[in-house]
Amino acid sequence: MKWRCTVCGYVHDGDRPPEKCPKCGAPQDKFEQLDDEAAGKIERSRFTNDLLARLIVLTREMAEIAEKGIKDELDPPCVGVFRQAARAAVEVGQAARAEIAVHVGRGKWG
């Protein structure tokens, strides 16, 4: 079962809501039980949002590697590959952040 705090939106997993909200401190009676459809949406969203967050971390690593390769300047073709990687890292990272923002706005979070 999933329970949502109606004050702050915190989602709790369990047979009953917590005594008080761990995020905002609201009492137990401020939690509402989510129906199966809403709970399923949260589970799917958690999975996808975790993947997007991991992708953001990987794009940061890719950008760092690309910067080292650009500074190394072995030869123009190598530098070109590293520059391309740096651009791709920025684009993919920003796209992943934007997608998470859309999910938050649509309640696909939990």
C-alpha positions as CSV (number, residue, x, y, z in Angstrom):
1,M,0.0,0.0,0.0
2,K,1.0,3.6,-0.6
3,W,0.0,6.6,1.4
4,R,0.4,10.2,0.4
5,C,0.7,13.1,2.8
6,T,-1.9,15.7,1.8
7,V,0.2,18.5,3.2
8,C,3.6,18.0,1.5
9,G,3.1,15.1,-1.0
10,Y,5.5,12.6,0.8
11,V,4.7,9.0,-0.3
12,H,4.9,6.3,2.4
13,D,5.0,2.5,1.6
14,G,3.4,0.3,4.2
15,D,0.3,-1.3,5.6
16,R,-0.6,2.0,7.3
17,P,0.5,5.5,7.2
18,P,3.3,6.7,9.6
19,E,2.5,8.3,13.0
20,K,3.7,11.6,11.5
21,C,5.1,12.6,8.1
22,P,8.9,12.2,8.1
23,K,9.1,15.2,5.8
24,C,6.8,17.8,7.2
25,G,5.6,16.4,10.5
26,A,1.9,16.3,9.6
27,P,-0.1,13.8,11.7
28,Q,-1.2,10.4,10.5
29,D,-4.7,11.6,9.7
30,K,-3.3,13.9,6.9
31,F,-2.3,10.8,4.9
32,E,-4.6,9.4,2.2
33,Q,-4.3,5.8,0.8
34,L,-3.6,5.7,-2.9
35,D,-5.6,3.5,-5.2
36,D,-3.9,0.7,-7.2
37,E,-3.6,2.9,-10.3
38,A,-1.9,5.8,-8.5
39,A,0.4,3.4,-6.6
40,G,1.4,1.7,-9.8
41,K,2.1,5.0,-11.5
42,I,4.4,5.9,-8.6
43,E,6.3,2.6,-8.8
44,R,6.9,3.0,-12.6
45,S,7.9,6.7,-12.1
46,R,10.3,5.8,-9.3
47,F,12.0,3.3,-11.7
48,T,12.2,5.7,-14.6
49,N,13.2,8.7,-12.5
50,D,16.0,6.6,-10.9
51,L,17.3,5.7,-14.4
52,L,17.2,9.4,-15.4
53,A,19.1,10.4,-12.3
54,R,21.7,7.8,-13.0
55,L,21.9,9.0,-16.6
56,I,22.6,12.6,-15.3
57,V,25.5,11.3,-13.2
58,L,26.9,9.4,-16.2
59,T,26.7,12.5,-18.4
60,R,28.7,14.4,-15.8
61,E,31.4,11.7,-15.9
62,M,31.3,11.8,-19.7
63,A,31.8,15.5,-19.7
64,E,34.8,15.2,-17.3
65,I,36.4,12.6,-19.5
66,A,35.8,14.6,-22.6
67,E,37.4,17.7,-21.0
68,K,40.5,15.6,-20.1
69,G,40.7,14.3,-23.7
70,I,40.4,17.9,-25.1
71,K,43.2,19.1,-22.9
72,D,45.4,16.1,-23.9
73,E,45.2,17.3,-27.5
74,L,46.7,14.1,-28.9
75,D,45.6,14.9,-32.5
76,P,42.7,16.7,-34.1
77,P,40.5,13.7,-34.7
78,C,40.7,12.7,-31.0
79,V,39.9,16.2,-29.9
80,G,36.9,16.2,-32.3
81,V,35.6,13.0,-30.7
82,F,36.0,14.5,-27.2
83,R,34.3,17.7,-28.2
84,Q,31.4,15.8,-29.6
85,A,31.2,13.8,-26.4
86,A,31.2,17.0,-24.4
87,R,28.3,18.4,-26.4
88,A,26.3,15.1,-26.2
89,A,26.9,15.0,-22.4
90,V,25.4,18.4,-22.0
91,E,22.4,17.7,-24.3
92,V,21.5,14.3,-22.8
93,G,22.0,15.6,-19.2
94,Q,19.7,18.6,-19.8
95,A,17.1,16.4,-21.6
96,A,17.1,14.0,-18.6
97,R,16.7,17.0,-16.2
98,A,13.8,18.4,-18.2
99,E,12.1,15.0,-18.3
100,I,12.3,14.7,-14.5
101,A,10.9,18.2,-14.2
102,V,7.9,17.1,-16.4
103,H,7.4,14.1,-14.2
104,V,7.4,16.2,-11.0
105,G,4.9,18.6,-12.6
106,R,2.6,15.7,-13.6
107,G,2.8,13.9,-10.2
108,K,4.9,11.1,-11.6
109,W,7.1,11.1,-8.5
110,G,6.9,9.4,-5.2
